[in-house]
Amino acid sequence: MEYRTLGRSGLKVSAIAMGTFSFGGEGAFAKVASQGVAEARRLVDVCIEGGVNLFDTANMYSLGRSEAILGEVLEGRRDEVLISSKARMRIGPGPNDEGASRYHIIRECERSLKRLRTDHIDIYLMHEWDGLTPLDETLAALDTLQRQGKIRYAGCSNYSGWHVMKALGIAEREKLPRFGAQQIHYTLEAREAEYELLPIAVDQGVGTMVWSPLAAGLLSGAFRRDSRPADSRQAAGWSEPPIRDEERLWRIVDCVVEIAEARDLAPAQVALAWTLSRPGVSTLVVGGLSETQFRQNIAAAELKLSADELERLNQVSRPPYLYPYWHQHNFAADRFCAADDVLHDNYRDLGLV
């Protein structure tokens, strides 16, 4: 297993983290899976044996049942691993049962600690943007939790670029905890993060944790143009992530499968290895339904794709060159920094556009 620093912190996280989205199976999460304690323990054991040191959950996964199962499974070996959890999403009918207010964050962190059977959460993430709560209130609440020893690092998830930068600016101005990590969706199929979020990761030292790096299994090789698993979450009605260009998806899948077959690899390993090769990425939060899936995914941490393979994958999945980036390509390319290159390196082969 490869271990990477989380942004500019000193924390080392495994390149593959275990996602526990499928633990519990309460409510809408039953469309994904409903792994109980025994099954979860077996899969956690496989991950720990493979060198995984980070386990990701959230207070709203199966309405807390995911955290409770993870806490039970890790009891007695909590100090050997890292836990990341999240708060912000609605978890009840009350007016304060969602959001990033001081009230909600502190209450939910304390509830998560009880379910996880621990006295601290290593990485605590704001699960979604809250435009109604001032960021200084949110960051001050995280400061309180840090000072109390209940969280080690703070972060965000599913923020836009200006949201992240506003939070970092307020943290610096008010001397409050800065977001040291962001958990985002980023895959060969969904590369929007290259416009702003990954350049921020490189420029500001924000560690990037990628959720659903196989696009809910669409990049695993199980889905083909003419073959869709009947037992998949998509077949059960799960609609995340949205696919806006299905033909483009199948072109990407075809390329992934071709590379995998040529090297006798699982397609999922190729897709994961590409994502791990990208600038600013610290860890991929990977779920799974079987020991085989987790062992294959863990092995992707050691896989290095060739320059030709990376270029083929880049070309088939390259996102549109939006404004102002095409304009910068034409007139500012001689003054790009490393953060600019996260996006613009994908278009070096182009002349004026």
Buried (B, 14 or more C-beta within 10 A) or exposed (E): BEBBEBBEBEBBBBBBBBBBBBBBBBEEBBBBBBBEBEBBBBBBBBBBEBBBBBBBBBBBBBBBBBBBBBBBBBEEEBEEBBBBBBBBBEBEEEEEEBBBBBEBBBBBBEBBBEBBBBEBBBBBBBBBBBEEBEBBBBBBBBBBBBEEEBBBBBBBBBBEBEBBBEBBEBBEEEEBBBBBBBBBBBBBBBBBBBBBBBBBBBBBBBBBBBBBBBBBBBBBBBBEEEEEEEEBBBEEEBEEBEBEEEEBBBBBBEBBBBBBEEEEBBBBBBBBBBBBBBBBBBBBBBBBBEBEBBBBBBBBBBBEBEEEBBEBBBEBBBBEBEEEBBEBBEEEEEEBEEBBBBBBEBBEEEEEE
